[in-house]
Amino acid sequence: MAIVNCPNCDKKVSSQHSVCPHCKVALTELSEEDRKHLQLERWKDQVYRATNFSYLALTALIVGALWWWMAGAGGWVMPPPIPAFVLIAMGAVGYLVGRGWLLWLRIGRGRPDRRKGSRF
């Protein structure tokens, strides 16, 4: 067993790995089942990132709304504070982008092929 560098991400990887654990690139020839499993893992990773992005954007939107509410003595004041308005706008746009990304992953691009009886 030797430690080698991944040709894609240049991080250290064991020579016994068939797939780089960092960037998920095949280091050796993979079987069809392993290739499908790798494709499903990449898809799951993208769904995870898109979901977390939309949650982060929603958090920014809520923090901006709370900031706006707390800025005035009587609640919502006009005009809203600039930082609160920026957080609300960025949060709303980010949330829509994140949900669009999830929709694209689940419908437009679709989930990788899952055959009946396959454990992946």
C-alpha positions as CSV (number, residue, x, y, z in Angstrom):
1,M,0.0,0.0,0.0
2,A,1.4,3.4,-1.0
3,I,0.2,6.9,-0.7
4,V,-0.3,8.6,-4.0
5,N,-1.7,11.9,-5.2
6,C,-5.1,12.0,-6.8
7,P,-4.8,13.2,-10.5
8,N,-7.9,15.4,-10.1
9,C,-7.6,17.1,-6.7
10,D,-3.9,16.4,-5.9
11,K,-4.7,15.2,-2.4
12,K,-3.1,12.2,-0.8
13,V,-5.0,8.9,-1.3
14,S,-4.1,5.3,-0.6
15,S,-3.2,3.3,-3.7
16,Q,-5.8,0.7,-2.7
17,H,-8.7,3.1,-3.2
18,S,-10.6,2.7,-6.4
19,V,-12.3,6.1,-6.0
20,C,-10.8,9.3,-4.5
21,P,-12.6,10.0,-1.2
22,H,-12.2,13.7,-1.6
23,C,-13.4,14.4,-5.2
24,K,-15.1,11.1,-6.1
25,V,-13.0,10.5,-9.2
26,A,-12.3,7.0,-10.3
27,L,-8.7,6.0,-9.8
28,T,-8.9,2.6,-11.3
29,E,-11.3,0.8,-13.7
30,L,-14.7,0.5,-12.1
31,S,-17.4,-2.1,-12.6
32,E,-20.8,-0.9,-13.9
33,E,-22.3,-1.4,-10.4
34,D,-19.6,0.7,-8.8
35,R,-20.0,3.4,-11.4
36,K,-23.7,3.7,-10.8
37,H,-23.1,3.8,-7.0
38,L,-20.5,6.6,-7.5
39,Q,-23.0,8.5,-9.7
40,L,-25.7,8.1,-7.0
41,E,-23.3,9.3,-4.3
42,R,-22.4,12.4,-6.4
43,W,-26.1,13.2,-6.9
44,K,-26.8,12.8,-3.1
45,D,-23.9,15.2,-2.4
46,Q,-25.3,17.8,-4.8
47,V,-28.8,17.5,-3.2
48,Y,-27.2,17.9,0.2
49,R,-25.4,21.1,-0.9
50,A,-28.5,22.5,-2.5
51,T,-30.6,21.9,0.5
52,N,-28.0,23.4,2.9
53,F,-27.7,26.5,0.6
54,S,-31.5,27.1,0.6
55,Y,-31.5,26.7,4.4
56,L,-28.7,29.2,4.8
57,A,-30.5,31.7,2.5
58,L,-33.7,31.2,4.5
59,T,-31.8,31.9,7.7
60,A,-30.5,35.1,6.2
61,L,-34.0,36.1,5.2
62,I,-35.3,35.5,8.8
63,V,-32.4,37.3,10.4
64,G,-33.0,40.3,8.1
65,A,-36.7,40.3,9.0
66,L,-36.0,40.2,12.7
67,W,-33.4,43.0,12.3
68,W,-36.0,45.1,10.6
69,W,-38.6,44.3,13.3
70,M,-36.2,45.1,16.1
71,A,-34.8,48.3,14.5
72,G,-37.9,50.5,15.3
73,A,-39.7,51.1,18.6
74,G,-43.0,50.1,17.0
75,G,-42.0,47.1,14.9
76,W,-41.8,47.4,11.2
77,V,-40.5,50.9,10.4
78,M,-40.3,52.5,7.0
79,P,-37.8,52.7,5.4
80,P,-36.2,49.5,6.6
81,P,-32.6,49.6,7.7
82,I,-30.2,49.0,4.8
83,P,-28.4,45.9,6.3
84,A,-31.8,44.3,7.1
85,F,-33.1,45.0,3.6
86,V,-29.9,43.5,2.0
87,L,-30.2,40.4,4.2
88,I,-33.9,40.0,3.2
89,A,-33.2,40.5,-0.5
90,M,-30.2,38.2,-0.5
91,G,-32.0,35.6,1.5
92,A,-35.1,35.6,-0.8
93,V,-33.0,35.4,-4.0
94,G,-30.7,32.7,-2.5
95,Y,-33.7,30.7,-1.3
96,L,-35.3,30.7,-4.7
97,V,-31.9,29.8,-6.4
98,G,-31.5,26.9,-3.9
99,R,-34.9,25.6,-4.4
100,G,-34.5,25.9,-8.2
101,W,-31.3,24.0,-7.9
102,L,-33.1,21.2,-6.0
103,L,-35.9,21.1,-8.5
104,W,-33.3,20.9,-11.4
105,L,-31.5,18.0,-9.6
106,R,-34.7,16.1,-8.9
107,I,-36.7,16.7,-12.1
108,G,-34.6,18.2,-14.8
109,R,-31.5,16.2,-14.4
110,G,-33.2,13.4,-12.6
111,R,-32.0,10.9,-10.1
112,P,-29.4,8.4,-11.3
113,D,-30.8,5.2,-12.6
114,R,-32.0,2.8,-9.9
115,R,-32.8,-0.7,-11.1
116,K,-35.1,-3.0,-9.3
117,G,-33.4,-5.2,-6.8
118,S,-30.3,-2.9,-6.7
119,R,-29.1,-1.9,-3.3
120,F,-28.0,1.4,-4.6
